[in-house]
Amino acid sequence: MKMNVRTELAAGVVLVGLLGGVYWLLHATGSLTTILDTSALNARVVQMGAWGPVAIIVLMLLAILISPIPSAPIALAAGAAYGHGWGALYVLVGAEAGALAAFGLARLVGYETVHRWFGDRLSIGLIGSQNVLMGIVFVSRLLPFLSFDIVSYGAGLTVLSFWRFAIATLAGIAPTSFLLAHFGSEMATGAGSRFLFAVLALGGLTLVPIAVKVFRDRRARRSAGRDAEPR
């Protein structure tokens, strides 16, 4: 569905207003304080019974759509309440749903405007490659210092297809979802040594893409140096 620039801008303003209203409501009702407190959130979702998993999924979705809401405490609470298996599944479903929603909203209210401004320049070179963009999304999901929310919204403004974004995001967030849920489960049982091991494992996991890139760059430089040597 295509919209003109004015309609897209108006829709964007309405969207920002709605998300801002949800954030204000969470803050005003004290719900945000509960979300930020893993122990309090854990107790709350357990009290909700069968609706607890639904609450985790919805909160994860909101945490992606509304950047000021952190997703880590929600994931930890999920692990504490439901273990690293089911907890990871609920976190994964919520995070994937939130990412797809952010991508879809950006595609709906901003894609046409951005491409009118920049024209064909957004469809050439690496930025126009489906495979490259898919790889960027996948790697970004493994790096905790890159904003999950911004990547999701930003990807919606590129030429990356919806299904490629969905696959790259799902593959990238699966290990992190499991580890965060595992952290929460270990914290709930007081297993300090295993929790420390899990933290180190997550740190090692997020360094893998960086290490691979450094290794490839070094090999490329060495290869270029050998080719440049006189024979």
N, C-alpha and C positions, 0 to 999 in steps of 0.2 A: 504494500500500500504506500503510495507516494503522497506527500503533502508539500504545499508551497512553503517558502521560507518563513513567512509570517505565522503560518499555522504551526510549524515545527517549533519556532521560538515560543509561541504562546503555550504549546503543549509542554515544552521544557520548563517554563516558568511554573505552570500548574503542578508538574511532577515534583519539582524542587520544593514547592510549597507543601505538597502532600507529605513528602518524606520528612520535611522539617517539622510538620505538624505531628507526625507520629513520634519523632524524637522528643519533641516538647512534651507530649502526652506521657511518654515513658518516664521522662524526668520528673514531671509534675506529680505523677502518681507514686513515685518511689520505686517503680519497677526497674529503672536503670541502675539504681543502687544494688538491687538484688542481683541483676545480671553481672555486675562487676565483682560480686562476691561469690566465688566458686562454691563455697560451703553452703551459703544461703540459697543459691540457685539449685544446688543438688537437693537440699531438703525440700525445696518448693516443688520440683518436678516429681520427686518421689511421692509427695502428698497428692499429686494430681492423678496418680494411678495410671490408667490406660491412656490418658491424655498427655502424660509426661513426654513420651517420644514425639508427639505432635508439636508440643511446645518447643522442644529442642530444635526440630526441623524449621519451625516458623521463626524462631529467634536467630538461627543461623542464616536464614534467608534475609531477615531484616538487617543483620550485621553486615551482610555484603552490600545491600542496597543503601544503607545509611552508614557511611564511613566512620563517624565518631563512636559507633557501637562496636566494641572489640569482640572478635569471635573466639579468641582463645579461652576465656573463662567459660563460655558456653560449651566448648568442646571438652574441657576438663570436667565440667559438671556432668556431661553426658557419660564420660568414662567412669566417673565415680558412682553414678546412679545405675548404669546398665552394663558396666564392664567394658573391656576393650573391644569385644566383638560387636555386640549390638550397639554399644555407644558409638563406635567408629562408623557403623552403618548409618545411624541417624545423623551424625555429623556430615558424612559424605553426601547423603541425600539433600540435606539442608544447604550445604555449601554449593553443590552442583545446581540446585534450583535457584539459589541467589545469584550465582554467576550467569546462568542462562537468562534470568530476569533482567539483570543489569545490561547484558549484551543486547537483549531484545529491545529494551527501552532506548538505549543509545542508538541502535539501528533505526528505530521507529521515529525518534524525535530529532536526531542529529545527522544521520548519514547523508541524506540528500543535501542538506545545507552545506556540510563540510565539502562534499564533492562538487557542489556548484562553485564554492570558493576556490578550490585547488585544482579542479578539473582532472585531466588525465595524469597529473603528476603523482596521484595516489595509487595509480594502477600500473606503474612501471618499476623496474628494478626489483630489489629485494622486498620492498614494501608492498609490491603487487603480487608476490609469490605466495600461493596458498601453503606450500610446504614450509617455507621460511616462517611465515606468520604462525603456523601451527606449532613449529618448534619453539618459537619465542614464548608462546603462551604456556607450553608444557614446562619449559625451563623456569619461567617466572613463578610457576606454582610450587616449585621446589625451593625457592629462595624466600625465606621469611621476611627479609628486609625490603622486598618489593611489595607494594600495595596490591593486595588481591582485588580490592574494589576498583581501583583505577585501571588495572589491566583489563578487568571485565568490561567496564564502560568503554575504555579506549579501543578494545578489540571490536566493539560494535560499530565503530566509526571507520573501520578498515574494510577491505574487500574480503576478509576471511569469511568463509561460509559458516553457517550456524552449526552444522553437524561436525565440521572439523574442530570448531571451537569447543563443542561439547565433549568430544573425544579427548582432546588435548588437556582440557581442564580436569576431566574425570581421572585420567591417567596420572596427572600431576598431583592431585590432591589426595589420592587414595592412601599413599604411605604416610603423609602428614596427618591425615584424619585418624589413622590407626594409632600413630605414635602419641598424638595429643590425648586421644581417648585412653590409651595405655597409661599415660602420665596421670590422668585423673583417677584411674583405677588403682594405681600404685599409691597415690597420695591418700586415697580413701582407706587403704589397708595398712598404711604406715610402713610400707616396705621401702625404706630410705635408700638402701644400697641398689636395689633394682631400679628405683626411680632415677638415681644418678646415672646408671648405665643407659637408661632410656634417653635421658637428656643428651648424653654423649653420642648416642646413636643418631639422634635427630641432627645434632651438629655435624656429624660425619656425612649424613645423607645430603644436607644442604650444601656441603662443600664439594660433593661429587661433580656437579656440572662445571664448577669453577676449575677444579683440578683437570678435568677432561679438556677444557678449553686451553688452559695453560700448556698442557702436554702437547696438544695439536699445534699450538703456535710455536712452541720450541722445535718441534719436528719440522715444521714448515720453514723456519728460519735456518735450521741446519741444512735442510735440503737445498734451499736457495744459496747458502754459502758454498756448498760443495759444487753446485752448478756454476758458480761464479769463479771458482779457482781455475787458474791457467792449466792447461794440459800439455 
